[in-house]
Structures are given as C-alpha cells and as structure tokens.
Amino acid sequence: MQDIHTKNSYGLPNTGFIRERKLVSLLPFSRGTLLSMTAAGDFPPKYQLSKGVMAWSCLEVIEWLDSKTKAASEVTNEPIKR
C-alpha cells in the first residue's frame, strides 16, 4: 500500500498543502512569477488556512505540473524527463 504522503517526481507531497517558500524552491520560476500567475488564474489558487497562513493544494499543483509536462511533451513529440 502506497503512503499518501509519499513525494512524487516533483518533490511534492501527494496530499495536503504547501507554503509559498517551499513551493518556490520546487518550481522553475520566481516568487514574483508564482504570485503573478496565481493572480492571473494561470496557476492554481492559494488558500487561506488561517489568519496570515496561505498555501497551495499539493494535488492541484501536481495536476498543473502534469498538464504542463504533457503539453510540452506533445509540442516536442518527446517525453519530458523529470
């Protein structure tokens, strides 16, 4: 049986939430780009978990990354190595 908290090839847990600092360390773009993309709706939304605590859903981020990886693979016609 697979542990639901096991990290995937992106280095993200499969469930739960991830805070901004950790998420930025795993993405190929800057904090500013993350915030701009989130505000524009081009990246999954962030959630307010409590007063002053914002985070992204790990599952939503994984799905977004998978969709971008698939799209890039279709353009190049080659699998993307992670």
C-alpha positions as CSV (number, residue, x, y, z in Angstrom):
1,M,0.0,0.0,0.0
2,Q,1.4,3.4,-1.0
3,D,1.7,6.1,1.6
4,I,-0.4,9.0,0.6
5,H,2.2,11.4,1.9
6,T,5.0,9.9,-0.3
7,K,6.6,12.5,-2.5
8,N,6.3,12.2,-6.3
9,S,8.8,13.1,-9.0
10,Y,8.2,16.8,-8.4
11,G,9.3,16.6,-4.8
12,L,5.8,17.5,-3.5
13,P,3.7,15.5,-1.0
14,N,0.7,13.9,-2.8
15,T,-1.8,15.4,-0.3
16,G,-2.1,18.4,1.9
17,F,-0.9,22.0,1.4
18,I,2.4,23.6,0.6
19,R,3.5,27.1,1.7
20,E,5.0,29.7,-0.6
21,R,8.7,29.4,0.4
22,K,8.7,25.6,-0.1
23,L,6.7,25.8,-3.4
24,V,9.0,28.4,-4.9
25,S,12.0,26.2,-4.1
26,L,10.5,23.4,-6.2
27,L,9.3,25.5,-9.2
28,P,11.4,26.6,-12.2
29,F,10.3,30.3,-11.8
30,S,10.5,33.0,-9.2
31,R,8.2,34.0,-6.4
32,G,7.1,37.1,-8.4
33,T,6.1,34.9,-11.3
34,L,4.3,32.5,-9.0
35,L,2.2,35.3,-7.5
36,S,1.5,36.9,-10.9
37,M,0.4,33.6,-12.4
38,T,-1.7,32.8,-9.4
39,A,-3.4,36.3,-9.6
40,A,-4.0,35.9,-13.3
41,G,-5.5,32.4,-12.9
42,D,-2.6,30.7,-14.7
43,F,-1.6,28.7,-11.7
44,P,-3.8,27.0,-9.0
45,P,-5.3,29.3,-6.4
46,K,-3.8,29.7,-2.9
47,Y,-6.0,29.1,0.1
48,Q,-6.1,30.9,3.4
49,L,-5.7,28.1,6.0
50,S,-5.8,30.5,9.0
51,K,-5.1,34.2,9.7
52,G,-1.9,35.0,7.9
53,V,-1.3,31.5,6.6
54,M,-1.7,31.0,2.8
55,A,-0.8,27.8,1.0
56,W,-1.5,25.9,-2.3
57,S,-3.1,22.5,-2.6
58,C,-0.3,19.9,-3.4
59,L,-2.8,17.9,-5.5
60,E,-3.7,21.0,-7.6
61,V,-0.1,21.9,-8.1
62,I,0.8,18.4,-9.2
63,E,-2.1,18.3,-11.7
64,W,-1.0,21.7,-13.1
65,L,2.6,20.5,-13.4
66,D,1.4,17.3,-15.1
67,S,-0.7,19.3,-17.6
68,K,2.3,21.5,-18.4
69,T,4.6,18.5,-18.8
70,K,2.1,16.7,-21.1
71,A,1.7,19.9,-23.2
72,A,5.4,20.3,-23.6
73,S,5.8,16.7,-24.5
74,E,3.1,17.0,-27.2
75,V,4.9,20.0,-28.7
76,T,8.3,18.4,-28.8
77,N,6.9,14.9,-29.6
78,E,9.3,13.6,-27.0
79,P,8.8,12.6,-23.4
80,I,9.9,15.2,-20.8
81,K,12.4,13.9,-18.3
82,R,11.8,14.9,-14.7
